[in-house]
Amino acid sequence: MKTGDMLRLDQAVSVQFMQPITVRVIRVLDWITYDGWVWIDCYQLGPTGGAVARRSLFIQPAHVQYVPPALFEGCQAPRTWAGRAPSRGARPVRSTPS
């Protein structure tokens, strides 16, 4: 498991995943854990492949299912806040002379 891998996590990975989720790995943490378990920082992915939450998860890597990136090809990523125009009625902040 490495940065950028896309994984499907279900109950085989950890009992916390009653409903399977898909994540993209940010990094595998080097925290001391039980044998066969690791902590990962990751982005939980929505149906279009866009990140919906950042999470730190405790999982068993032996049971993860790798997801091919092609699964999300052709999906349109959700709009981001960057580059959005200010809402109506927003006024620029005036600086006071010093």
Order of alpha helices (4+ residues) and beta strands (2+ residues): beta-beta-beta-beta-beta
